[in-house]
Amino acid sequence: MEPIVTVQDAVTAFADWIEPTNAELDAIEEEMPAILADVDLIDAQIITLDRIPSELDARRIRRARCRVLAERRALANRTAGVTLSGGAA
């Protein structure tokens, strides 16, 4: 017979008293423009789920995709400058 193991570790891993560190909050803040661009793209795609996309819908999705790519590029450029600045590469 297999013993039943409690899930205490899994429960306490998400306890209320565990909060994100300042570094984690800064990373989220740094990624926020890319996150919001992804949300806009998903919103544009959701709008077209129950109907045939019109030309306006297609343009909205295309603009949202371009914005996602631009924000991801900007984020990659910002984080690449941070990670490469102090190393002996």
Secondary structure as a PSIPRED ss2 file (coil, helix, strand):
# PSIPRED VFORMAT (PSIPRED V4.0)

   1 M C   1.000  0.000  0.000
   2 E C   1.000  0.000  0.000
   3 P C   1.000  0.000  0.000
   4 I C   1.000  0.000  0.000
   5 V C   1.000  0.000  0.000
   6 T C   1.000  0.000  0.000
   7 V C   1.000  0.000  0.000
   8 Q H   0.000  1.000  0.000
   9 D H   0.000  1.000  0.000
  10 A H   0.000  1.000  0.000
  11 V H   0.000  1.000  0.000
  12 T H   0.000  1.000  0.000
  13 A C   1.000  0.000  0.000
  14 F C   1.000  0.000  0.000
  15 A C   1.000  0.000  0.000
  16 D C   1.000  0.000  0.000
  17 W C   1.000  0.000  0.000
  18 I C   1.000  0.000  0.000
  19 E C   1.000  0.000  0.000
  20 P C   1.000  0.000  0.000
  21 T C   1.000  0.000  0.000
  22 N H   0.000  1.000  0.000
  23 A H   0.000  1.000  0.000
  24 E H   0.000  1.000  0.000
  25 L H   0.000  1.000  0.000
  26 D H   0.000  1.000  0.000
  27 A H   0.000  1.000  0.000
  28 I H   0.000  1.000  0.000
  29 E H   0.000  1.000  0.000
  30 E H   0.000  1.000  0.000
  31 E H   0.000  1.000  0.000
  32 M H   0.000  1.000  0.000
  33 P H   0.000  1.000  0.000
  34 A H   0.000  1.000  0.000
  35 I H   0.000  1.000  0.000
  36 L H   0.000  1.000  0.000
  37 A H   0.000  1.000  0.000
  38 D H   0.000  1.000  0.000
  39 V H   0.000  1.000  0.000
  40 D H   0.000  1.000  0.000
  41 L H   0.000  1.000  0.000
  42 I H   0.000  1.000  0.000
  43 D H   0.000  1.000  0.000
  44 A H   0.000  1.000  0.000
  45 Q H   0.000  1.000  0.000
  46 I H   0.000  1.000  0.000
  47 I H   0.000  1.000  0.000
  48 T C   1.000  0.000  0.000
  49 L C   1.000  0.000  0.000
  50 D C   1.000  0.000  0.000
  51 R C   1.000  0.000  0.000
  52 I C   1.000  0.000  0.000
  53 P C   1.000  0.000  0.000
  54 S C   1.000  0.000  0.000
  55 E H   0.000  1.000  0.000
  56 L H   0.000  1.000  0.000
  57 D H   0.000  1.000  0.000
  58 A H   0.000  1.000  0.000
  59 R H   0.000  1.000  0.000
  60 R H   0.000  1.000  0.000
  61 I H   0.000  1.000  0.000
  62 R H   0.000  1.000  0.000
  63 R H   0.000  1.000  0.000
  64 A H   0.000  1.000  0.000
  65 R H   0.000  1.000  0.000
  66 C H   0.000  1.000  0.000
  67 R H   0.000  1.000  0.000
  68 V H   0.000  1.000  0.000
  69 L H   0.000  1.000  0.000
  70 A H   0.000  1.000  0.000
  71 E H   0.000  1.000  0.000
  72 R H   0.000  1.000  0.000
  73 R H   0.000  1.000  0.000
  74 A H   0.000  1.000  0.000
  75 L H   0.000  1.000  0.000
  76 A H   0.000  1.000  0.000
  77 N H   0.000  1.000  0.000
  78 R H   0.000  1.000  0.000
  79 T H   0.000  1.000  0.000
  80 A H   0.000  1.000  0.000
  81 G H   0.000  1.000  0.000
  82 V H   0.000  1.000  0.000
  83 T H   0.000  1.000  0.000
  84 L H   0.000  1.000  0.000
  85 S C   1.000  0.000  0.000
  86 G C   1.000  0.000  0.000
  87 G C   1.000  0.000  0.000
  88 A C   1.000  0.000  0.000
  89 A C   1.000  0.000  0.000
